[in-house]
Amino acid sequence: MSPVSAVPAADSAVALTHFSSLLSFETDCADVHAALEASDGLAMDFVLLDVRGPALFARGHVPRAVNLPHGKIVESKLADYPRDTLFVTYCAGPHCNGATRAAIRLARLGRPVKVMTGGVTGWLDEGFHLAIENEALA
């Protein structure tokens, strides 16, 4: 028996519930990129939040992202967005929990939120380019 099969897989119905629910909490770089391409400069149906600090944001970020470091997510910074605005958070990558911290803060404020898995690292791994201009909200 291998370490993989030593713990039995979940029942298929349980697995379906689990894996289906993950998509309620996260999206990936390819889906965000596709949404950016499809919007062709028009308003998107979500706000992409880069939750890293301003210096890292200035060095490169996902196009059309808004910089709002996770520690500065408060209601006053979100006042211009309707209450039902979906926020998608990302940070440096899988080694960073900033996107999760931001998602927690947004959820506590009653805002819809998903995390873009992979962050900047995942974005670059997919072969997508970063923007350099500064569009800071913080």
C-alpha positions as protocol buffer text, in pm:
chain_id: "A"
residue {
  index: 1
  type: MET
  ca { x: 0 y: 0 z: 0 }
}
residue {
  index: 2
  type: SER
  ca { x: 140 y: 340 z: -95 }
}
residue {
  index: 3
  type: PRO
  ca { x: 122 y: 658 z: 112 }
}
residue {
  index: 4
  type: VAL
  ca { x: -133 y: 782 z: -143 }
}
residue {
  index: 5
  type: SER
  ca { x: -375 y: 495 z: -94 }
}
residue {
  index: 6
  type: ALA
  ca { x: -308 y: 442 z: 281 }
}
residue {
  index: 7
  type: VAL
  ca { x: -592 y: 681 z: 359 }
}
residue {
  index: 8
  type: PRO
  ca { x: -897 y: 582 z: 156 }
}
residue {
  index: 9
  type: ALA
  ca { x: -1050 y: 836 z: -82 }
}
residue {
  index: 10
  type: ALA
  ca { x: -1372 y: 999 z: 30 }
}
residue {
  index: 11
  type: ASP
  ca { x: -1704 y: 863 z: -88 }
}
residue {
  index: 12
  type: SER
  ca { x: -1785 y: 1007 z: -432 }
}
residue {
  index: 13
  type: ALA
  ca { x: -2086 y: 1203 z: -304 }
}
residue {
  index: 14
  type: VAL
  ca { x: -1874 y: 1360 z: -27 }
}
residue {
  index: 15
  type: ALA
  ca { x: -1596 y: 1434 z: -276 }
}
residue {
  index: 16
  type: LEU
  ca { x: -1844 y: 1599 z: -513 }
}
residue {
  index: 17
  type: THR
  ca { x: -1973 y: 1826 z: -238 }
}
residue {
  index: 18
  type: HIS
  ca { x: -1623 y: 1915 z: -124 }
}
residue {
  index: 19
  type: PHE
  ca { x: -1472 y: 1987 z: -465 }
}
residue {
  index: 20
  type: SER
  ca { x: -1780 y: 2172 z: -588 }
}
residue {
  index: 21
  type: SER
  ca { x: -1773 y: 2396 z: -283 }
}
residue {
  index: 22
  type: LEU
  ca { x: -1409 y: 2491 z: -347 }
}
residue {
  index: 23
  type: LEU
  ca { x: -1516 y: 2684 z: -657 }
}
residue {
  index: 24
  type: SER
  ca { x: -1735 y: 2901 z: -434 }
}
residue {
  index: 25
  type: PHE
  ca { x: -1422 y: 3013 z: -252 }
}
residue {
  index: 26
  type: GLU
  ca { x: -1159 y: 3031 z: -524 }
}
residue {
  index: 27
  type: THR
  ca { x: -1085 y: 3093 z: -887 }
}
residue {
  index: 28
  type: ASP
  ca { x: -764 y: 3049 z: -1079 }
}
residue {
  index: 29
  type: CYS
  ca { x: -530 y: 3260 z: -1287 }
}
residue {
  index: 30
  type: ALA
  ca { x: -657 y: 3120 z: -1618 }
}
residue {
  index: 31
  type: ASP
  ca { x: -1018 y: 3211 z: -1534 }
}
residue {
  index: 32
  type: VAL
  ca { x: -920 y: 3562 z: -1426 }
}
residue {
  index: 33
  type: HIS
  ca { x: -715 y: 3605 z: -1744 }
}
residue {
  index: 34
  type: ALA
  ca { x: -1008 y: 3485 z: -1956 }
}
residue {
  index: 35
  type: ALA
  ca { x: -1238 y: 3734 z: -1782 }
}
residue {
  index: 36
  type: LEU
  ca { x: -991 y: 4017 z: -1846 }
}
residue {
  index: 37
  type: GLU
  ca { x: -965 y: 3922 z: -2213 }
}
residue {
  index: 38
  type: ALA
  ca { x: -1343 y: 3889 z: -2252 }
}
residue {
  index: 39
  type: SER
  ca { x: -1413 y: 4226 z: -2092 }
}
residue {
  index: 40
  type: ASP
  ca { x: -1187 y: 4399 z: -2348 }
}
residue {
  index: 41
  type: GLY
  ca { x: -1143 y: 4706 z: -2129 }
}
residue {
  index: 42
  type: LEU
  ca { x: -1507 y: 4718 z: -2017 }
}
residue {
  index: 43
  type: ALA
  ca { x: -1617 y: 4683 z: -1656 }
}
residue {
  index: 44
  type: MET
  ca { x: -1574 y: 4336 z: -1514 }
}
residue {
  index: 45
  type: ASP
  ca { x: -1819 y: 4159 z: -1285 }
}
residue {
  index: 46
  type: PHE
  ca { x: -1558 y: 4150 z: -1006 }
}
residue {
  index: 47
  type: VAL
  ca { x: -1286 y: 4368 z: -858 }
}
residue {
  index: 48
  type: LEU
  ca { x: -940 y: 4216 z: -858 }
}
residue {
  index: 49
  type: LEU
  ca { x: -751 y: 4311 z: -540 }
}
residue {
  index: 50
  type: ASP
  ca { x: -376 y: 4282 z: -517 }
}
residue {
  index: 51
  type: VAL
  ca { x: -334 y: 4268 z: -141 }
}
residue {
  index: 52
  type: ARG
  ca { x: 45 y: 4299 z: -132 }
}
residue {
  index: 53
  type: GLY
  ca { x: 219 y: 4618 z: -27 }
}
residue {
  index: 54
  type: PRO
  ca { x: 246 y: 4916 z: -264 }
}
residue {
  index: 55
  type: ALA
  ca { x: 616 y: 4857 z: -343 }
}
residue {
  index: 56
  type: LEU
  ca { x: 553 y: 4503 z: -466 }
}
residue {
  index: 57
  type: PHE
  ca { x: 243 y: 4617 z: -654 }
}
residue {
  index: 58
  type: ALA
  ca { x: 447 y: 4888 z: -830 }
}
residue {
  index: 59
  type: ARG
  ca { x: 705 y: 4628 z: -940 }
}
residue {
  index: 60
  type: GLY
  ca { x: 435 y: 4430 z: -1122 }
}
residue {
  index: 61
  type: HIS
  ca { x: 72 y: 4324 z: -1079 }
}
residue {
  index: 62
  type: VAL
  ca { x: -208 y: 4154 z: -1266 }
}
residue {
  index: 63
  type: PRO
  ca { x: -352 y: 4399 z: -1520 }
}
residue {
  index: 64
  type: ARG
  ca { x: -652 y: 4598 z: -1394 }
}
residue {
  index: 65
  type: ALA
  ca { x: -589 y: 4497 z: -1034 }
}
residue {
  index: 66
  type: VAL
  ca { x: -640 y: 4750 z: -758 }
}
residue {
  index: 67
  type: ASN
  ca { x: -386 y: 4762 z: -478 }
}
residue {
  index: 68
  type: LEU
  ca { x: -532 y: 4737 z: -129 }
}
residue {
  index: 69
  type: PRO
  ca { x: -301 y: 4564 z: 120 }
}
residue {
  index: 70
  type: HIS
  ca { x: -487 y: 4309 z: 330 }
}
residue {
  index: 71
  type: GLY
  ca { x: -418 y: 4497 z: 654 }
}
residue {
  index: 72
  type: LYS
  ca { x: -589 y: 4807 z: 516 }
}
residue {
  index: 73
  type: ILE
  ca { x: -915 y: 4644 z: 410 }
}
residue {
  index: 74
  type: VAL
  ca { x: -1178 y: 4841 z: 601 }
}
residue {
  index: 75
  type: GLU
  ca { x: -1529 y: 4948 z: 508 }
}
residue {
  index: 76
  type: SER
  ca { x: -1426 y: 5306 z: 427 }
}
residue {
  index: 77
  type: LYS
  ca { x: -1189 y: 5178 z: 153 }
}
residue {
  index: 78
  type: LEU
  ca { x: -1478 y: 4984 z: -3 }
}
residue {
  index: 79
  type: ALA
  ca { x: -1741 y: 5259 z: 18 }
}
residue {
  index: 80
  type: ASP
  ca { x: -1741 y: 5324 z: -358 }
}
residue {
  index: 81
  type: TYR
  ca { x: -1828 y: 4961 z: -437 }
}
residue {
  index: 82
  type: PRO
  ca { x: -2186 y: 4830 z: -421 }
}
residue {
  index: 83
  type: ARG
  ca { x: -2240 y: 4581 z: -136 }
}
residue {
  index: 84
  type: ASP
  ca { x: -2279 y: 4291 z: -381 }
}
residue {
  index: 85
  type: THR
  ca { x: -1948 y: 4356 z: -559 }
}
residue {
  index: 86
  type: LEU
  ca { x: -1745 y: 4036 z: -587 }
}
residue {
  index: 87
  type: PHE
  ca { x: -1384 y: 4085 z: -480 }
}
residue {
  index: 88
  type: VAL
  ca { x: -1110 y: 3847 z: -596 }
}
residue {
  index: 89
  type: THR
  ca { x: -798 y: 3865 z: -383 }
}
residue {
  index: 90
  type: TYR
  ca { x: -444 y: 3758 z: -466 }
}
residue {
  index: 91
  type: CYS
  ca { x: -97 y: 3797 z: -320 }
}
residue {
  index: 92
  type: ALA
  ca { x: 253 y: 3677 z: -409 }
}
residue {
  index: 93
  type: GLY
  ca { x: 173 y: 3311 z: -451 }
}
residue {
  index: 94
  type: PRO
  ca { x: 117 y: 2980 z: -276 }
}
residue {
  index: 95
  type: HIS
  ca { x: 380 y: 3065 z: -15 }
}
residue {
  index: 96
  type: CYS
  ca { x: 182 y: 3373 z: 94 }
}
residue {
  index: 97
  type: ASN
  ca { x: -139 y: 3382 z: 299 }
}
residue {
  index: 98
  type: GLY
  ca { x: -220 y: 3747 z: 229 }
}
residue {
  index: 99
  type: ALA
  ca { x: -500 y: 3659 z: -13 }
}
residue {
  index: 100
  type: THR
  ca { x: -663 y: 3444 z: 254 }
}
residue {
  index: 101
  type: ARG
  ca { x: -621 y: 3715 z: 517 }
}
residue {
  index: 102
  type: ALA
  ca { x: -783 y: 3963 z: 279 }
}
residue {
  index: 103
  type: ALA
  ca { x: -1068 y: 3722 z: 206 }
}
residue {
  index: 104
  type: ILE
  ca { x: -1133 y: 3688 z: 579 }
}
residue {
  index: 105
  type: ARG
  ca { x: -1145 y: 4066 z: 622 }
}
residue {
  index: 106
  type: LEU
  ca { x: -1382 y: 4105 z: 326 }
}
residue {
  index: 107
  type: ALA
  ca { x: -1607 y: 3824 z: 450 }
}
residue {
  index: 108
  type: ARG
  ca { x: -1620 y: 3986 z: 795 }
}
residue {
  index: 109
  type: LEU
  ca { x: -1737 y: 4304 z: 623 }
}
residue {
  index: 110
  type: GLY
  ca { x: -2016 y: 4106 z: 453 }
}
residue {
  index: 111
  type: ARG
  ca { x: -1856 y: 4130 z: 108 }
}
residue {
  index: 112
  type: PRO
  ca { x: -1860 y: 3849 z: -152 }
}
residue {
  index: 113
  type: VAL
  ca { x: -1505 y: 3721 z: -203 }
}
residue {
  index: 114
  type: LYS
  ca { x: -1296 y: 3459 z: -377 }
}
residue {
  index: 115
  type: VAL
  ca { x: -922 y: 3398 z: -375 }
}
residue {
  index: 116
  type: MET
  ca { x: -724 y: 3370 z: -699 }
}
residue {
  index: 117
  type: THR
  ca { x: -512 y: 3063 z: -630 }
}
residue {
  index: 118
  type: GLY
  ca { x: -149 y: 3086 z: -731 }
}
residue {
  index: 119
  type: GLY
  ca { x: -123 y: 3463 z: -696 }
}
residue {
  index: 120
  type: VAL
  ca { x: 149 y: 3641 z: -892 }
}
residue {
  index: 121
  type: THR
  ca { x: 357 y: 3322 z: -906 }
}
residue {
  index: 122
  type: GLY
  ca { x: 70 y: 3130 z: -1064 }
}
residue {
  index: 123
  type: TRP
  ca { x: -1 y: 3419 z: -1303 }
}
residue {
  index: 124
  type: LEU
  ca { x: 358 y: 3414 z: -1427 }
}
residue {
  index: 125
  type: ASP
  ca { x: 365 y: 3033 z: -1439 }
}
residue {
  index: 126
  type: GLU
  ca { x: 69 y: 3048 z: -1678 }
}
residue {
  index: 127
  type: GLY
  ca { x: 276 y: 3273 z: -1908 }
}
residue {
  index: 128
  type: PHE
  ca { x: 70 y: 3586 z: -1843 }
}
residue {
  index: 129
  type: HIS
  ca { x: 232 y: 3929 z: -1818 }
}
residue {
  index: 130
  type: LEU
  ca { x: 225 y: 4175 z: -1532 }
}
residue {
  index: 131
  type: ALA
  ca { x: 136 y: 4543 z: -1556 }
}
residue {
  index: 132
  type: ILE
  ca { x: 365 y: 4804 z: -1406 }
}
residue {
  index: 133
  type: GLU
  ca { x: 153 y: 5121 z: -1378 }
}
residue {
  index: 134
  type: ASN
  ca { x: 36 y: 5218 z: -1032 }
}
residue {
  index: 135
  type: GLU
  ca { x: -338 y: 5205 z: -965 }
}
residue {
  index: 136
  type: ALA
  ca { x: -320 y: 5216 z: -586 }
}
residue {
  index: 137
  type: LEU
  ca { x: -635 y: 5244 z: -375 }
}
residue {
  index: 138
  type: ALA
  ca { x: -451 y: 5232 z: -40 }
}
